[in-house]
């Protein structure tokens, strides 16, 4: 597995060099080491602590981690960039440049655009339409076939994009156009003295890629601001070129439409681009992604993402369009096997085997931790029936629930042959180590209160009654459960980790449901 790179991104430093370098050193000692520190906005400010910088230039002191900064945003700031040698201001402090794409030794692609927009021409502290187009072209340059463009990892701009929020000083449509064109996984900027992190938005496909890639926008407040608004952002990231396509296109339940899709953005020919293409959310087994992935505070409501400084509520789910609510019109009823009072069984969409089953709540319930006593009791009955069903076929059953980036309770049940079922715990621990997921053994589940009431979790119930749980969802892979089952020392079908690679025709699904329903009748207490 490719190791993630650890990054810090900082807002406008504005010349507070002594406290900035000290903070980087402190954070790097406590939580590092960090591979890169990226600074957006105004780094030097009107009155920078030049004497502090001289200590680093003379190598009396050393910056604790590699720091990369954007260029000047005003004419009077250009003087501080005058004597850089190949971008180096001192050891571990580098000026990225006015515009371009920087690829790290670890393969991370960082596009950047410094300064403020100007209608015609440009200089060190301004940029033009031609500069934005040049950055876009640099991002696309390595692709012989434009259709396979995966986006870039990070976009750094001095200015905010137009359309992200209403009350923003000097936002710019050229930045919006560039973000829309290069589809970064993260877009950072400063200069607005505010912290704002939007829910991930889904970029529309275009001539360069048919993948609907997601972007997370983060505007950072100035470093050391008295209001203590968030000004440093930490993340771990795998370079986009080393990721599977599946990971890039996974969806999240808190996504918003692209803030740029209804804007008239300039194109090279001067025409406008307002092409729209919508894609509904989906909730099946891998139903939602990202690389959110993080348990961070965000200051916006996903339904009103242009309002700032507003606490974001829980994502809401439309039960009429939920794939799992039995009353919803969108449910694929031909997959249903058995229906109780509170739960029903259904064939998994994209099943790993013909007896890969989901236990689903009839009503819209987020997770098993929120069940009532009668609901829990029926869930236990369904589990016991499945245990006996698989046992009579010389199999042990593996149950798991992922309460993370999904809107409806779904518990996977799948039979593993007796002779290899003992390996499940080893595979689970190996996968946990591979993805840096810390799993802990907990007592056998006897009530909803045994599960975390608040926050996401993943829980696996093993055939020997071992229960393993994690609440560490940062970077948690959404196919974690399927990857365990599909591992080469269990079912040995790693190509089936993505449910969409296992799609069957409706006729095939009908046949599997019919066969399972008939076989399950002796165990079905609902009949």
BELDA-V909793 format. One line per field, one symbol per residue. ss: DSSP state (a for helix, b for strand, c for the rest). psi: psi as a letter, one per 30 degrees, with the letter a starting at -180 (. if undefined). burial: I if it has 9 or more other C-alpha atoms within 8 Angstrom, else O. A space follows every 10 residues. Layout:
ss = ???
psi = ???
burial = ???
//
This chain:
ss = ccccbbbbbb ccccccaaaa aaaaaaaaaa accccbbbbc ccccccccca aaaaaaaccc ccccccbbbc ccccaaaaaa acccbccbbb ccbbbcccbb bbbcccccbb bbbccbbccc cccccbbcaa aaaaaaaaaa cccccccbcc cbbbbbbccc bccccccccc cbaaaaaaaa aacbbbbbbc cccccbbccc bbcccbccbc cccbbbbbbc cccccccccc cbbbbbbcca aaccaaaaac cccccbbccc ccccbbcccc cbbccccccc cccccccccc cccccccccc bccbcccccc cccccccccc cccccccccc ccaaabbbbc ccbbbbbccc ccccccbbbb bccccccaaa ccaaaaaaaa aaaaaaaaaa acccbbbbbb bbbccccccb bbbbbbbaaa accaaaaaaa aaaacccccb bbcccccaaa ccccccbbbb bcccccbbbb ccccccccca aaaaaacccc cccaaaccaa aacccaaaaa aaaaaaaaaa aaacccc
psi = kkklkklkkk ajehfieeee eeeeeeeeee fakkelkkkl ajeeleilie eeeeeeegge lkkflkkkll alflefffff gehkjhfkea kgjkjelela kkklfggkjj kljlalkkek llaegllaee eeeeeeeeef efjejffgkg alekkklell kkfeleikkh lkfeeeeeee efilekjklb gfgkkkjllk kjkklaffkf kjkkkkkjkk lkkgkffhlk fkkklkkkke fglkeeefgk llfglllkff fgljkkleff lljgkkklkl llgaegfkbl iddkilkkgl kffiffklhk kklkklkjff gkffkffkff kjfffkekka efllklkkkh kelfhjkkkk keljkelffg lleeeeeeee eeeeeeeeee efghlkkjkk kjijhlfkkk kkkkkkkeff fffeeeeeee eeeeghjjkk kllkkfleff lkeklllkkk jlfggkkkkk gjgjgkkfge eeeeeflfgc fhhffgfjff fgklleeeee eeeeeeeeef effjff.
burial = OOOOIIIIII IIIIIIIOOI IOOIIOIIOO OOOIIIIIII IIIIIOOIIO OIIOIIIOOO OOIIIIIIII IIIIOOIIOO IOOIOOIIIO IIIIIIIIII IOIOOOOIII IIIIIIIIOO OIOIIIIIOO IIIIIIOIII OOOOOIOIII IIIIIIIIII IIIIIOOOOO IIIIIIIIII OIIIIIIIII IIOIIIIIII IIIIIOOIII OIIIIIIIII IIIOIOOOIO IIIOOOOIII OOIOOOIIII IIIOIIOIII IOIOIIOOOO OOIIOOOOOO OIIOOIIIII OOIOOOOIII IIOOIOIIOO OIOOOOOOOI OIIIIOOIOO IOOOIIIIIO OIIIIIIIOI IIOOIIIIII IIOIIIIIII IOOOIIOIIO OIOOIIIIII IOOOIIIIII IIIOIIIIII IIIIIIIIOI IOIIOOIIIO IIIOIOIOIO OOOOOOOIOO IIOOOIIIII IIIOOIIIII OOIIIIOOII OIIIIIIOOI IOIIOIIIIO IIIOOOOOII OIIIOIIOOI OOIIOOO
//
